[in-house]
Amino acid sequence: MSILIIGGTGFIGARIAKKLIDLEEQVVAFDASPNQDFIKGYEDKIKVVRGDITAIEQVLNAIKDNGVTKIINLAFVLEIESMMNPHLAVKVNCLGTNNVFEAARIMNVKRIVYASSITAYGPHQKHGDKVLTEDDPLYPITVYGYQKALSEFMAKYYHDAYGMEIYTLRVGSAFGPGRTGGSTAFVSNITTLPALRQPVHIPLKSSTNFVYSSVDDVAQAFVNVCQAEAKQLQHILYNVGGHTHTGDEVAERIRELIPDARITFGDIDVYYVFRIDNKRLSEDTGFKLTPMREGIKNNINEVRKEKGLPLV
Ligand SMILES: NC(=O)c1ccc[n+]([C@@H]2O[C@H](COP(=O)([O-])OP(=O)(O)OC[C@H]3O[C@@H](n4cnc5c(N)ncnc54)[C@H](O)[C@@H]3O)[C@@H](O)[C@H]2O)c1
């Protein structure tokens, strides 16, 4: 019996894998471009299968060959890449996501947990000042946002039509070492570069609000839903949430730990929503966000430890 993590050697997937291995689960990482760096230190405890979700037979074989009982799906073409290559995005994000649901249906996989995104909510101006819950409407404006909204619709369809346990986790923006891709990679750079005494330029206005969650917290959210008893999970859609901060506020927190951190900002505005309620996830699974100050410190020290530098 094993848990198949699709996109399991990516930024978030590898963290989930590590946490599940620590819980003594058998983990199989299925990935189109396995990244050994992300699983360094536990590569001997994880089976890595190279595969592509756009080929349903590869997903079926991975399930069959490994006695898979649960799937966590993270594979998706990210926001900027989806705009640059919309055809590939449709293949991976629409057909590929459906292949995972369909393969799980055919093979009677017990549970699927997969990643959606707050981009499905669309621009924050559409929602006013309110703190967004899972019941608020979606107004996506990008290829990626629409495809996340479609994946949520299809997850609910498979749940309702076939009685499958498919849980959606809407992720905000995860910061942590190793993240280089995605439209919001700067949320990682703002901590990882000062940790190495390198300057960092954030293209956003310093007054822009953003929702920050450490990659460790995001991974924990997936583990909580993956491992919960079915009766605990009262919903099929959960916000992971995050801390709302301006760039200035995050820079201030970083300078409390690294006083001479060189952080500059640009003048770009982003559309992302930034006030997210995650009460559902907390109530059903006991999920708790790590306080921002602690999350930043953990992130900085992880980067410094890796380079053999003294901790802050
Ligand atoms: N990182 C964030 O802040 C964030 C925010 C919101 C939502 N998400 C969602 O979380 C998920 C994981 O994000 P991440 O930051 O870890 O991204 P990532 O790019 O680091 O990881 C995705 C992994 O999926 C693999 N993959 C891509 N296409 C594939 C395919 N066709 N078949 C098999 N594997 C494939 C990639 O090789 C990669 O290892 C994505 O669905 C993303 O949309 C992430």
The ligand as an SDF file (V2000), in Angstrom:
LIG
                    3D

 44 48  0  0  0  0  0  0  0  0999 V2000
    4.0830   27.0920   -4.9720 N   0  0  0  0  0  0  0  0  0  0  0  0
    3.0320   27.8180   -4.6900 C   0  0  0  0  0  0  0  0  0  0  0  0
    3.1230   28.8500   -3.9920 O   0  0  0  0  0  0  0  0  0  0  0  0
    1.6700   27.4110   -5.1680 C   0  0  0  0  0  0  0  0  0  0  0  0
    0.5890   28.2870   -4.9660 C   0  0  0  0  0  0  0  0  0  0  0  0
   -0.6720   27.8850   -5.3850 C   0  0  0  0  0  0  0  0  0  0  0  0
   -0.8580   26.6420   -5.9650 C   0  0  0  0  0  0  0  0  0  0  0  0
    0.2210   25.8440   -6.1570 N   0  0  0  0  0  0  0  0  0  0  0  0
    0.0040   24.5590   -6.8070 C   0  0  0  0  0  0  0  0  0  0  0  0
    0.7040   23.5460   -6.0940 O   0  0  0  0  0  0  0  0  0  0  0  0
    1.2070   22.5650   -7.0060 C   0  0  0  0  0  0  0  0  0  0  0  0
    2.6790   22.3560   -6.8150 C   0  0  0  0  0  0  0  0  0  0  0  0
    3.3600   23.5780   -6.9630 O   0  0  0  0  0  0  0  0  0  0  0  0
    4.9480   23.6700   -6.8170 P   0  0  0  0  0  0  0  0  0  0  0  0
    5.2690   25.0700   -6.4540 O   0  0  0  0  0  0  0  0  0  0  0  0
    5.4290   22.5530   -5.9790 O   0  0  0  0  0  0  0  0  0  0  0  0
    5.3590   23.4680   -8.3490 O   0  0  0  0  0  0  0  0  0  0  0  0
    6.6060   22.6650   -8.9510 P   0  0  0  0  0  0  0  0  0  0  0  0
    6.6850   23.1050  -10.3790 O   0  0  0  0  0  0  0  0  0  0  0  0
    7.8120   22.8140   -8.0930 O   0  0  0  0  0  0  0  0  0  0  0  0
    6.1160   21.1630   -8.8590 O   0  0  0  0  0  0  0  0  0  0  0  0
    5.2850   20.5600   -9.8170 C   0  0  0  0  0  0  0  0  0  0  0  0
    5.8750   19.2310  -10.1650 C   0  0  0  0  0  0  0  0  0  0  0  0
    5.0130   18.6180  -11.1370 O   0  0  0  0  0  0  0  0  0  0  0  0
    5.8190   18.0080  -12.1400 C   0  0  0  0  0  0  0  0  0  0  0  0
    5.0570   17.9460  -13.3820 N   0  0  0  0  0  0  0  0  0  0  0  0
    4.7510   18.9700  -14.2170 C   0  0  0  0  0  0  0  0  0  0  0  0
    4.0740   18.5180  -15.2720 N   0  0  0  0  0  0  0  0  0  0  0  0
    3.9300   17.1860  -15.1030 C   0  0  0  0  0  0  0  0  0  0  0  0
    3.3240   16.1610  -15.8670 C   0  0  0  0  0  0  0  0  0  0  0  0
    2.7570   16.4260  -17.0460 N   0  0  0  0  0  0  0  0  0  0  0  0
    3.3390   14.9050  -15.3840 N   0  0  0  0  0  0  0  0  0  0  0  0
    3.9620   14.6180  -14.2100 C   0  0  0  0  0  0  0  0  0  0  0  0
    4.5810   15.5480  -13.4660 N   0  0  0  0  0  0  0  0  0  0  0  0
    4.5560   16.8110  -13.8960 C   0  0  0  0  0  0  0  0  0  0  0  0
    7.0300   18.9080  -12.2670 C   0  0  0  0  0  0  0  0  0  0  0  0
    8.1350   18.2220  -12.8370 O   0  0  0  0  0  0  0  0  0  0  0  0
    7.2620   19.3290  -10.8260 C   0  0  0  0  0  0  0  0  0  0  0  0
    8.1810   18.4730  -10.1540 O   0  0  0  0  0  0  0  0  0  0  0  0
    0.7940   23.0410   -8.4020 C   0  0  0  0  0  0  0  0  0  0  0  0
   -0.4150   22.4120   -8.7420 O   0  0  0  0  0  0  0  0  0  0  0  0
    0.5700   24.5160   -8.2170 C   0  0  0  0  0  0  0  0  0  0  0  0
   -0.3490   25.0220   -9.1460 O   0  0  0  0  0  0  0  0  0  0  0  0
    1.4680   26.1910   -5.7740 C   0  0  0  0  0  0  0  0  0  0  0  0
  1  2  1  0
  2  3  2  0
  2  4  1  0
  4  5  1  0
  4 44  2  0
  5  6  2  0
  6  7  1  0
  7  8  2  0
  8  9  1  0
  8 44  1  0
  9 10  1  0
  9 42  1  0
 10 11  1  0
 11 12  1  0
 11 40  1  0
 12 13  1  0
 13 14  1  0
 14 15  2  0
 14 16  1  0
 14 17  1  0
 17 18  1  0
 18 19  2  0
 18 20  1  0
 18 21  1  0
 21 22  1  0
 22 23  1  0
 23 24  1  0
 23 38  1  0
 24 25  1  0
 25 26  1  0
 25 36  1  0
 26 27  1  0
 26 35  1  0
 27 28  2  0
 28 29  1  0
 29 30  1  0
 29 35  2  0
 30 31  1  0
 30 32  2  0
 32 33  1  0
 33 34  2  0
 34 35  1  0
 36 37  1  0
 36 38  1  0
 38 39  1  0
 40 41  1  0
 40 42  1  0
 42 43  1  0
M  CHG  2   8   1  16  -1
M  END
$$$$
